[in-house]
Amino acid sequence: MQSLYSNGFELIYDNMYQTFIDYKEEYQFYNNILNDYNKQNVLEIGSGTGNLAHYFLKHNFNYQGLDYSQDMINLAIKKNSIGQFIHADMKNFSLKKPVDSIIITGRTTSYLLSNHDVHAALNSFNLNLKKEGILCFDFIDASRFFKVIKGGKTFKHSANFNQIEYYRESVLNTNNSNNFMFDWWSRYYEVKNNNKKLIAEDTSEVRAFTKNEWELLLYLNDFKVLEIIDKPSYMFDCYAIVAQKKP
């Protein structure tokens, strides 16, 4: 099974997601929050191929990106030569200097599959934030989204980028393995002359959360919730949380 995060397929990911997600709009969302709390020094976790990095660097943020995929990092560096990018696991990383703010983008919290993972990640965030630093992230809202995918739901997306047409068919369904988990199976195609050519398949187990879960998990790890914002995405019912490291 080929992951879209490595071995050259990160280029397909990059092409497709630039049509799914309005990265300028995403940047503006996080920029507004960082400006509200007077933060100019930011670490983005789940920085991927550097599409948000472009806007942060363009607007003179002191920016660093962190991602689990080295191939994604390599592509991000090619696209953003002045950016700083780190290959690391969000559950266990150490920056040279603490930062004013950490943002976790693209629903990357969905890959924190166990509560042990969540506690480990929040501990890392706490250690790498300055006093009263800001943590902002989005998450898939289980209370709404599970009502959509219970029993299995198919989502279809087409994307045209650089005169190449792509097509993705995804099947999502809840499972009972642990917490609010769901299975995500996808097939990716390149379309030429109305003929679909299969180029990749991807299967993963992903986690959704409720607001109450995050409120308690953050409290247990010495974060104070400042805001919870409804943040719909191209496919998911999501919220974003803004929290502050306690003194």
VENNOR-V766140 format. One record per residue. PSI is psi in degrees with one decimal (999 if undefined). OMEGA is omega in degrees with one decimal (none if undefined). Layout:
PSI_OMEGA / PSI_OMEGA
This chain:
122.3_-175.9 / 124.8_173.7 / 145.1_177.8 / 5.2_-176.7 / 1.1_-173.3 / 174.7_173.5 / 39.5_177.7 / -21.2_-178.3 / -11.3_174.2 / -23.7_176.5 / -38.9_177.0 / -44.7_175.7 / -48.2_-177.4 / -45.3_-179.8 / -45.5_-175.3 / -44.8_-173.0 / -18.1_173.9 / -16.3_174.4 / -25.0_178.1 / -38.8_-169.6 / 133.1_173.7 / 95.6_-173.6 / -28.3_175.6 / -41.6_177.8 / -40.4_177.0 / -44.2_177.8 / -44.7_-177.3 / -36.6_177.7 / -51.2_-178.0 / -34.1_177.3 / -42.9_179.6 / -42.1_-179.8 / -46.4_-179.2 / -37.9_177.0 / -38.7_179.0 / -33.7_-177.8 / 12.3_173.3 / 49.9_179.8 / 129.0_177.9 / -4.4_-177.8 / 115.1_-169.1 / 139.7_169.5 / 124.4_174.3 / 121.4_175.9 / 132.0_-171.3 / 39.0_-174.2 / -15.2_172.9 / -131.2_-176.1 / 11.2_170.2 / 20.7_-178.7 / -38.0_174.5 / -34.0_178.7 / -39.7_180.0 / -45.4_-176.4 / -39.8_178.2 / -42.9_179.8 / -39.0_178.9 / -33.2_-177.8 / 21.2_168.2 / 29.5_169.8 / 148.7_168.2 / 95.2_-165.2 / 139.7_167.3 / 145.4_176.4 / 144.9_179.4 / 134.5_178.0 / 153.6_-178.1 / -21.4_-177.1 / 119.7_178.0 / -35.7_179.6 / -37.3_175.4 / -42.8_177.9 / -44.9_-179.1 / -42.1_179.2 / -39.1_178.1 / -39.5_179.5 / -40.3_177.7 / -36.9_-177.0 / -21.6_-175.7 / 80.2_-170.7 / -23.8_-178.6 / -0.4_-177.8 / 157.3_173.6 / 123.1_-177.4 / 140.6_-173.6 / 130.3_173.9 / 109.9_-175.5 / 167.8_176.2 / 129.3_-177.5 / -16.0_-180.0 / -12.6_-176.2 / 89.5_178.8 / 161.5_-179.8 / 118.9_176.8 / 158.7_177.0 / -37.3_178.1 / 143.3_175.4 / 153.8_-178.2 / 164.1_179.4 / -29.7_-173.7 / 148.6_173.6 / 129.2_172.7 / 139.9_178.1 / 110.2_-167.7 / 168.9_173.9 / 29.6_178.2 / 33.8_179.4 / -21.5_175.5 / -18.6_-179.9 / -16.0_-179.3 / 6.2_170.8 / 86.9_-165.2 / -26.4_-179.2 / 162.1_175.6 / -30.3_174.5 / -42.5_176.7 / -44.0_-178.2 / -47.2_-179.7 / -40.0_179.1 / -43.4_180.0 / -46.2_-179.2 / -34.7_175.6 / -42.1_177.2 / -41.3_178.9 / -44.0_-179.1 / -43.6_-178.3 / -26.7_-175.1 / 5.4_175.1 / 145.6_172.0 / 168.0_176.2 / 129.5_-178.8 / 26.8_175.8 / 160.3_-175.4 / 135.6_173.1 / 127.1_179.6 / 132.6_-179.3 / 157.4_173.6 / 158.7_179.7 / 153.6_177.2 / 127.7_-176.3 / 107.2_-177.1 / -37.0_-173.9 / -27.2_177.0 / -45.3_-170.7 / -33.3_-179.0 / -26.0_175.9 / -24.1_179.3 / -40.1_-170.3 / -4.2_179.5 / 128.6_-178.5 / -5.3_178.3 / 130.5_-179.5 / 132.4_179.1 / 132.5_176.2 / 135.6_179.8 / 134.3_179.9 / 135.4_173.0 / 147.8_-179.4 / 137.6_176.5 / 118.4_-177.2 / 129.6_-178.4 / 42.8_176.2 / 19.1_174.0 / 130.8_-179.4 / 131.4_177.7 / 157.0_-179.7 / 134.0_177.5 / 133.1_174.2 / 121.2_-176.8 / 140.5_172.9 / 124.0_-179.9 / 140.2_178.9 / 144.8_177.8 / 154.0_170.3 / 171.8_-174.8 / 24.0_-172.5 / -40.9_-173.5 / 136.7_176.9 / -149.1_177.2 / 81.5_-174.2 / 151.4_170.8 / 154.6_178.6 / 139.4_-179.0 / 112.0_178.9 / 130.5_-177.9 / 147.0_168.7 / 137.9_-178.2 / 136.2_-177.1 / 150.6_165.4 / 132.8_-173.7 / 124.2_176.1 / 127.8_179.1 / 42.8_179.1 / 11.6_176.3 / 131.7_-179.2 / 129.1_175.7 / 119.7_179.6 / 125.3_-178.5 / -19.2_179.7 / 152.6_171.0 / 149.2_-177.7 / 131.0_176.9 / 132.4_179.2 / 157.0_171.0 / 131.0_-170.2 / 153.5_-177.2 / 137.6_167.7 / 164.0_-177.6 / 164.0_167.3 / 161.4_177.4 / -41.5_-178.2 / -37.6_176.9 / -49.9_-176.9 / -37.3_178.7 / -42.7_-179.7 / -43.2_-179.9 / -40.7_178.3 / -42.6_178.2 / -43.6_-178.3 / -18.8_-179.2 / 24.9_171.0 / 40.8_170.6 / 143.4_176.1 / 125.1_178.5 / 126.5_179.4 / -38.4_-177.9 / 147.1_167.1 / 121.2_-170.0 / 129.1_173.8 / 125.8_-173.0 / 80.6_179.0 / 147.9_176.1 / -176.6_-175.6 / -19.7_-175.7 / -20.7_-170.4 / 152.8_165.3 / 118.2_-173.1 / 158.7_165.9 / 157.2_168.2 / 141.7_178.1 / 136.8_170.0 / 123.6_-179.1 / 160.8_-178.6 / 136.2_174.2 / 128.7_-179.5 / 145.9_179.7 / 999_none
